[in-house]
Amino acid sequence: MATIRARKLASGVVTYTAQIRIKRDGVQVYQESQTFARKQAAQAWVRKREAELDQPGAIERANRVGATVKEMIERYVLEMEKARALGKTKLATLKAISESYLGEVNDEDLNCQILVEYAVWRMGPEGGGVLPQTAGNDLAHLGAVLSIARPAWGYQVDPHAMGDARKVLRKLGYNMRSRERDRRPTLDELDKLLTHFQGILAYRPSSINMLKMTAFALFSTRRQEEITRIKWADLDEEGNRVLVRDMKNPGQKLGNDVWCHLPPEAMAIIQTMPKAVEEIFPYNAESISASWTRACKFLGIEDLHFHDLRHDGVSRLFEMDWDIPRVASVSGHRDWNSMRRYTHLRGRGDVYAGWQWLDVVLKAPVNLGARTLK
């Protein structure tokens, strides 16, 4: 049932408020009102709105309280971390999105235009002036949330909004794809880093053994999170291989357990670790990253990430004339295209043949300290 009431304002202007009330079995189930300057406009709105509300499910949709982007992100993080902790970069990005103006947008209102505006805002001075690739990463992480928000939790998310936004941004000339890193550590940089880590261990023996972590990451080509998850039970010494659990893969985040071959240098490093706890390298991945970042800053080494050791390790194997299947048996890559991103050749041969630091790493004592109490 609809009513239209005229109201005279203090200025003498007359407005018309149209109100729609819908009852079912004597109980009011919906109410909505709008104010117009003309009675004819109010009448037209009533006719149009009553026709819309007469459609199946319209009342339920109209009464629905929408969820904000921030609420969707919070639920995503909560549900995902029940299975496995999200990476710190993804967590930080999602938190930043939820705390921005985009976090207050309702699921029903989130569309292509809003996503494009957000990406452009991020690239502008008010949004941080980030590179297009960074804005693209923002959309990618948010896209992971939206991809399950509708089918898993029933949020009213436009399934085409993210894809359309990316198409629009490409048409506008923004290159949102991440830049492929080709950074590899030099022998001089590694010499400085390992000397620095050696000094830290000399006065704090129970700190993270970054000597072994650095060398193992390089020779095994393993990611830091993978290294800290490896247990003694996952090691096959006779087969010179290790089971890498939940290996990172775009299409399979969990349960992607892969047996990876260990080059002799990596196996030798493992054999110097004490069997005091379940994990071979019982360290915190974030602490490893922080230690590496502090060292690079202190030594003036620019733009070198711990993950670049994986690039170096994969490239080294190709420089030693290993073929693609053999390299993949170490790195765990499933296809050449993804492996290619890690391959940046400098020449031929093993640059680490006779490397003085390998012997130092193997002989370095390990003091796990309080970690043995777990």
NUDREN-211537 format. One record per atom (N, C-alpha, C): x, z negated, y negated; residue in one letter. Coordinates in pm, whole numbers, plus 50000, padded with zeros to 5 digits. Layout:
<rs>
XZYa
...
</rs>
This chain:
<rs>
500855000050119m
500005000050000m
500885000049877m
500535008549777a
501335009649655a
500505006249533a
501174999949436t
500514997049308t
501445001449196t
500845005149084i
501615008948966i
501115000548850i
502034992948788r
501654984248677r
502404988648551r
501624989148441a
502224992448312a
502724979648245a
503854980848177r
504414969148108r
504924973547971r
504474966347867k
504884969547732k
506074960747693k
507164967247657l
508364959947619l
508284955347475l
509204946647434a
509234941347297a
509394952447195a
510054963147237s
510284974547147s
509054983147131s
508004980247210g
506794988247202g
506734999147307g
507835001447378v
507885011847482v
507155006847607v
506375015647668v
505645012247790v
506385017847911v
506625009348011t
507245013748136t
506255011648250t
506505018248361y
505605017748475y
506395013748601y
506015002648657t
506674997648777t
505825000748899t
506405008748989a
505725012249114a
506235002949224a
505314997049296q
505684987749403q
504994991749533q
505794992149639i
505274995649772i
505384983349861i
504274979349921r
504264968450018r
503674973850149r
504344970850260i
503864975550390i
503674963450481i
502484962550541k
502184951550632k
501924956850772k
502294948650869r
502004951751008r
501434939151072r
500224940351128d
499544928851189d
499424917251091d
499144920650966g
498934910450865g
500204904450808g
501354909250853v
502644903950805v
503354914650725v
503834910850607q
504564920450524q
505944923050585q
506204935650612v
507474939150676v
508414946550581v
507894950950468y
508764958250376y
508194957950235y
509094957250137q
508704957749996q
509794964649917q
509364973049822e
510324980349739e
509654983749607e
510424983749499s
509844987249368s
510844995149285s
510315003049195q
511105010949102q
510355011548970q
511115012148859t
510505012848726t
510795026548664t
509765032248601f
509885045648543f
509365045648399f
509785055448323a
509345056748184a
507995063648175a
507655071348280r
506385078648278r
505575075348403r
504245074748385k
503375071348498k
503415082248605k
503505094948560q
503535105948655q
504765105148746q
505905100848689a
507125099548768a
506975088348871a
506315077448830a
506075066348924a
505165070849039a
504135078449006q
503215083249109q
503925092749206q
504795101449153a
505525110949238a
506475103449331a
507115093049277w
508045085249360w
507295078149473w
506105072749443v
505315065849545v
504955075449658v
504475087449622r
504095097149725r
505305100749814r
506415103349749k
507615107349823k
508125095949912k
508175083849856r
508735072549931r
507815068450046r
506485068950025e
505565065350133e
505685075350249e
505895088050215a
506075098150321a
507355095450400a
508395091450330e
509655088350397e
509515076150488e
508865065950437l
508715053550514l
507745054950630l
506985065650630d
506035067950739d
506715073850863d
507965078050848q
508705083950959q
509115073051059q
509215076351188p
509605066451290p
510965060051258p
511015046851261g
512265039751239g
512655038051094g
511875043751001a
512245043250860a
512235029050805a
511255021150844i
511145007250795i
512364999250841i
512725000950969e
513874993551022e
515154997450950e
515305010450922r
516505014950850r
516525009650708r
515365009350644a
515285004750505a
515574989850495a
515184982250597n
515404967750596n
516824963850639n
517504973350693r
518834970350747r
519794965950637r
520534955150665v
521574950550572v
522884957250614v
523414965450531g
524614972950565g
525854964250575g
526834969350646a
528134962650658a
529114969650566a
529964961950501t
530964967850412t
532154972550492t
532984980750428v
534214985450491v
535094973450527v
535114963450441k
535914951450469k
535414944550596k
534104943450612e
533554937050731e
533844945050857e
533784958350845m
534114966650961m
535574965051000m
536454964450900i
537884962750927i
538144949250993i
537514938850943e
537704925450999e
537254924951145e
536144931451175r
535664931551313r
536604939651402r
537094950751349y
538024959251425y
539294951451461y
539864944551362v
541084936851386v
540824925851489v
539694919051475l
539344908251567l
539204913351710l
538494924351727e
538254929751861e
539524935551922e
540314942651841m
541514949051893m
542564938751933m
542684928251857e
543724918351886e
543384909552006e
542174910652056k
541854903852182k
542614910252297k
542874923152283a
543574930452389a
545074930952362a
545424933752234r
546844935052201r
547014934552050r
548024927552006a
548264926051862a
548534939651798a
547934941951682l
548164954251608l
549524953651540l
550094965251513g
551374965851444g
551254960351303g
552374955051252k
552334948851120k
552014958851010k
552474971251025t
552194981550923t
550704984650919t
550104986251036k
548674989351041k
547854977750986k
548244965551023l
547544953750974l
547614952750822l
548814954850769a
548994953850624a
548194964550551a
548164976650607t
547414987650545t
545924984750545t
545394980250658l
543964977350667l
543584965750575l
544474955850564k
544194944650474k
544134949450329k
545064958250292a
545084963450155a
543824971550126a
543364979450224i
542144987250206i
540944977950188i
540874967650272s
539734958450265s
539684950850133s
540834948450072e
540884941049946e
540764950049824e
540764963149845s
540584972549735s
539084974549710s
538754982649610y
537334985149580y
536644991949697y
537404999149781l
536805006049895l
536244996049995l
536824984049999g
536354973850092g
534934969350065g
534434971349943e
533074967049907e
532024977849932e
532454989749974v
531505000649998v
530774998350130v
529455000250131n
528654998650252n
528865010250347n
528645007550476d
528845017950577d
527985030350551d
526745028450512e
525845039850487e
526295048250368e
526985041850273d
527365048850150d
528725055550162d
529475052650268l
530815058150283l
530725072850321l
531175081450233n
531095095750259n
532405102650222n
532415115650239c
533615123650212c
534095121850068c
533175122149974q
533555121149833q
534265108049802q
533745097049856i
534345083949831i
535735083149892i
535905088650012l
537215088450078l
538235096950002l
537805108349952v
538695116849872v
539085109749743v
538105103549679e
538385096249555e
539365084849579e
539225078049694y
540135067049725y
541565072149744y
541715083249818a
543055088849841a
543705093049709a
542935099449623v
543465103749493v
543805091549408v
542945081249415w
543215068749342w
544525062349389w
544755062449520r
545995056649575r
547215064049525r
547075077049505m
548215084949458m
548405084049308m
547415078449239g
547505076549094g
548155063349059g
548475061348932p
549165049048890p
548375036348917p
547045036648904e
546245024548928e
546215020549074e
546365030349164g
546315027449307g
547675025249370g
548725025349288g
550065022949340g
550985034849330g
550455046549298g
551295058349281g
552025062349409g
551345060949525v
552005063649652v
552095078649676v
552945082349772l
553065096349811l
551825100649889l
551545113749892p
550405118549970p
550465114250116p
551695113650171q
551825109550311q
551355095250332q
551635086550234t
551195072650245t
549675071750236t
549105079350143a
547635079750133a
547035085150262a
547715094850323g
547265100150451g
547305089650561g
548345081150558n
548425070350657n
547275060350637n
546945057650510d
545795048850482d
544535054250549d
544295067250530l
543095073350588l
543155073250740l
544355075150795a
544495075250941a
544155061651000a
544655050950937h
544375037550988h
542885034050970h
542315037950856l
540885035650835l
540065043950933l
540545056050960g
539855064751055g
539755058651193g
540785050951232a
540755044151362a
539615034151367a
539345027551254v
538235018051245v
536905025451253v
536765035751174l
535495042951167l
535155050051298l
536195054051373s
535955061551496s
535225053451602s
535345040151594i
534625031951693i
533515023651629i
533455023251496a
532455014851428a
531035019151460a
530805032051469r
529435036951498r
529085035651646r
529895041451736p
529505040851878p
529595026951940p
530535018851892a
530725005651954a
529844994851893a
529644995351762w
528944984451695w
527694988651619w
527385001551621g
526145006251560g
526155007051409g
527335006651347y
527385008051202y
527035022451164y
526355023851050q
525875036951008q
526985044450932q
527915049751008v
529055056850950v
528895071750974v
529085079650870d
529035094250883d
530215098750970d
529955104251088p
531055107851178p
531915119251125p
531435126551026h
532185137950973h
532905134750842h
532675122850788a
533205119550655a
534725120350649a
535405114250746m
536865113950743m
537465127850762m
536935135250858g
537435148750881g
537235157650760g
536065156650699d
535785164550579d
536705160650464d
536975147650450a
537855143050342a
539255148650358a
539755148950479r
541095154450503r
541135169450471r
540065176550507k
540005190950476k
540005193150325k
539225185250255v
539145186650108v
540515183950045v
541175173450089l
542495170050033l
543515181050059l
543445187050177r
544345198350205r
544045210150113r
542735212750092k
542345223750003k
542805221149860k
542865208349823l
543325204749688l
544855205449675l
545525208049786g
546975209849781g
547805197749817g
547155187149867y
547905175049904y
548385176150050y
549665174050069n
550235174050204n
550205159750256n
549185156550337m
548975142850382m
549745139550509m
550415149350567r
551115146850692r
552395139050666r
552705129950759s
553895121650744s
555155130250753s
556135126750669r
557415133750672r
558175129750798r
558705139650866e
559485136850986e
560845131250945e
561155119350994r
562445113250962r
563555119951042r
564675121950979d
565845127351049d
567055118151030d
566775105750992r
567835095950963r
568425090551092r
569725091051102r
570455085051213r
571575076451156r
571895065351220p
572995057151169p
574335063951194p
575245062151101t
576595067051122t
577395056251194t
578525059951251l
579375050251318l
579885039751219l
580135044051096d
580595034650993d
579505024550960d
578235029150951e
577125019950923e
576935010151037e
577015014951161l
576885006051275l
578014995951280l
579215000351242d
580364991251239d
580104979851140d
579574983151024k
579274972950923k
578174963450971k
577124969151031l
576004961051077l
576414951551189l
577144956851288l
577514948551402l
578544937951362l
579404941151268t
580334931051216t
579544919851148t
578524923751072h
577664914051004h
576934905251105h
576344911351207f
575614903651308f
576554894651388f
577764899551411q
578764891451483q
579094878851404q
579184880251273g
579464868751187g
578334858551190g
577084863451192i
575934854451197i
575944846451327i
576204853251439l
576234846351568l
577354836151577l
578434838451502a
579564829351507a
579194815551454a
578384815051348y
578014801951292y
576604797651330y
575804806951390r
574464803251438r
574234809751574r
574884804451679p
574864810951811p
573484813051871p
572514804351835s
571194805551896s
570254815051820s
570754821751717s
569934831351645s
569754843851730s
568904853051686i
568664865451761i
569994872651783i
570254876351906n
571494883551935n
571314898151896n
571504900751767m
571294914351716m
572364924051764m
573484918951814l
574484927851874l
573874934851995l
573294926952084k
572724932752205k
571434940452175k
570624935352082m
569394942252047m
569684956151990m
570664956951901t
571004969751838t
571514979651940t
572464975252022a
573064984252119a
572054988352226a
571224978852270f
570244982352373f
569204992252318f
568754990252195a
567784999452135a
568365013552128a
569645014452096l
570285027452084l
570415034352219l
570965027152317f
571235033552446f
569985035152533f
568995026252517s
567775027252598s
566725035952533s
566815038152400t
565845045352316t
564505037952308t
564495025052335r
563255017452333r
562915012452193r
561625011352165r
561135005452041r
561314990252046r
561374983951928q
561644969651925q
560544961551993q
559274965651976e
558184958452040e
558254959752191e
558644971752239e
558774973852382e
559894965352441e
560994964452368i
562144956652416i
561744942152438i
561034936452342t
560704922152351t
559614919352455t
558934929752504r
557904927652607r
558454928952749r
559644934752764i
560184937152898i
560514923852966i
560014922453089k
560294910453168k
561244913853283k
561874903453336w
562774905553450w
562014911653567w
560734908253579a
559924913853687a
559694928753670a
559914933953549d
559704948253522d
560964956453547d
562054949953586l
563334956753602l
563564960853747l
563884973353768d
564264978453900d
565754981853894d
566584972053932e
568024973953918e
568544984954010e
568024985654131e
568494995954224e
568165009954174e
566995011254112g
566595024354062g
567045027153920g
567745017553859n
568195019153720n
567045023053627n
565965015453635r
564805018653553r
564065005753518r
563195006653420v
562424995153374v
560994999653347v
560044990853376l
558634994053350l
558304989953206l
558024999753123v
557654997152984v
556134996352977v
555634984452950r
554184982252951r
553554985552815r
552354991552822d
551604995052701d
552455003252606d
553125013352660m
553945021852574m
553075028752471m
553575029552350k
552825035752240k
552515050152274k
551225053552260n
550765067052284n
549485069252206n
549375080252126p
548185082152041p
546875081852117p
546865086452241g
545605087152313g
545345075652406g
546325066752423q
546165055752518q
546985043852471q
546315034452405k
547025023052347k
547335012352451k
546435010452547l
546594999752643l
546675005452784l
547404998452870g
547485002553009g
548365014653030g
549125018752929n
550025030152942n
551395025052986n
551485021053112d
552735015553166d
553565026953224d
554805028053179v
555655039453216v
557005034453266v
557435039753380w
558785036853429w
559775045653353w
560775039453292c
561765046753214c
563165044353270c
563895054953283h
565275054053333h
566155046953230h
567095038953280l
568045031953192l
569425038253205l
569955043953099p
571335048853102p
572265037253136p
573445039953188p
574345029253235p
574675018953128p
574815023353002e
575135013752896e
574005003752876e
572745008752881a
571594999852863a
571474989952979a
571684994953102m
571634986153218m
572724975453211m
573904979253165a
575004969753154a
574674958553056a
574004961952946i
573614951852846i
572604942252906i
571624947452980i
570624938853043i
571294928753136i
572274933253210q
572924924653308q
573734913353245q
573914913853112t
574614902853044t
573644892552988t
572334895053002m
571344885652949m
571034874853052m
570884862353007p
570584851353099p
569154852153150p
568954848153276k
567604848153335k
566974834453317k
566874830153192a
566354816753162a
564854816653137a
564294828153097v
562854829353071v
562364842453130v
561044844753123e
560464856953182e
560974869653116e
561084869352983e
561484881252909e
562994883052912e
563424895552920i
564864898352918i
565424895852779i
564684900252678f
565084897952539f
563974889652473f
564024876452487p
562934867752441p
562954865152290p
562814875952215y
562844874852070y
561534880252011y
561284876851886n
560094881651816n
560414894951747n
559554904951772a
559804918451719a
559864918551567a
558984910851502e
558984910551356e
560254903951302e
560754893951372s
561994887351330s
563174896751343s
563144905151446i
564204915151463i
564204924851346i
563004929651312s
562864938951200s
563334932551070s
562964919951048a
563364912950926a
564874911150920a
565484907751032s
566934905951037s
567654918951006s
567154929751061w
567744943051036w
567614946950890w
566434944750834t
566184948350694t
567074940350600t
567204927450626r
568074918950541r
569524923550548r
569974926850668a
571364931150685a
571634944150609a
570714953750622c
570904966550552c
570934964550401c
570054955950352k
570034953250208k
571314946550163k
571784936850239f
573014929550206f
574234938950207f
574254948250302l
575394957250317l
575274969950232l
574144971550163g
573954983450080g
573704996150160g
573174994650280i
572835006250364i
571405010250334i
571225022250284e
569905026450236e
569125034350341e
567815031850342d
566855039650421d
567235040650569d
567655029650628l
567945029550771l
567035019350838l
566155024050925h
565215015450995h
565725012351136h
565285001151190f
565644997951328f
565155008951422f
563995014651391h
563425025351474h
564305037751476h
565185039351376d
566075050951373d
567085050551487d
567275038751547l
568155037851663l
567565045851779l
566255046151788r
565595054251892r
565855069051867r
565755073351741h
566085087251707h
567505090451750h
568405081151719d
569815083351750d
570035084151901d
569355075251974g
569525075052119g
569025087752185g
567875092752143v
567325105052200v
568215116952165v
568635117652039s
569495128651995s
570815128652071s
571345116552094r
572625115352167r
572515121552305r
571405119052376l
571255124352511l
571235139652511l
570585145552412f
570575160252402f
571975165452367f
572685158152282e
574055162152247e
574975161552369e
574605153352468m
575365152352592m
574915162852694m
574065172252647d
573575183452728d
572595179252838d
571875168152816w
570805164652908w
569645174252882w
568915177852987d
567755186652967d
566515178352929d
565445185252892i
564255178552841i
563655168652942i
563445172353070p
562875162653164p
563735150153180p
565045151953178r
565935140453196r
565885131253075r
565865136952955v
565755128852834v
564405121752833v
563345128852869a
561995122952871a
561915111352970a
562705111853077s
562685100853175s
563235088053114s
564025089153007v
564555077552936v
563625073552822v
563255083252740s
562475080252619s
561005077452648s
560475083152758g
559065081252791g
558145091252726g
558685101252656h
557845111352592h
557145119852698h
555915124052663r
555125132152756r
555215147052727r
555575150752606d
555655164952574d
556805167552477d
557245179852475w
558395183552395w
558125182552246w
556905185552203n
556605185552061n
556815171751999n
556365161252069s
556565147752016s
558025143652026s
558705147952131m
560115144652146m
560975151652039m
560535163451999r
561275171151900r
561445163451769r
560455155251734r
560525147351611r
561665137351615r
562115133851735y
563185124151750y
564555130651770y
564575143651768t
565795150751802t
566425156951678t
567595151851639h
568305156851521h
569795157851558h
570145169351611l
571485171151668l
572555172151559l
573715166351590r
574865167051500r
576005175151560r
575945177451687g
577035184651752g
576885183751903g
577975183751974r
577975182952119r
578895171752164r
578565166052281g
579365155252334g
578785141652300g
579385131152360d
578915117452341d
579755110652233d
579145108752116v
579865102652004v
580205088052035v
579515082252133y
579765068152167y
580715066552286y
581305077352332a
582295076352439a
583495068352388a
583835057752457g
584965049452415g
584675040952292g
583385039152262w
582985031352143w
583435016852160w
584235012052067q
584804998652079q
583754987652082q
582614989852017w
581614979352006w
580874976752137w
580854986352228l
580124984152353l
580754972652431l
582064972252437d
582744961452508d
582494947952439d
582474948152304v
582194935952228v
580774931052258v
579824940152262v
578434936652289v
578284930752428v
578924936852525l
578814932052663l
579404918152680l
580454915152607k
581124902152621k
580514891452530k
579634895452438a
579064885752345a
578204875652420a
578444862552404p
577644852352472p
576224851952416p
575284847452497v
573884846452455v
573454831852463v
572994826652352n
572474812952346n
571014813752305n
570124811452400l
568684812652371l
568114800452303l
568874789552301g
568424777552230g
567074772752279g
566174769952185a
564854764452218a
563984774252294a
564364786952298r
563534796752369r
563444793652517r
564414786652572t
564394783252713t
563374772552744t
562784766452642l
561814755652661l
560394760952675l
560194774052659k
558844779452664k
558234777752804k
</rs>
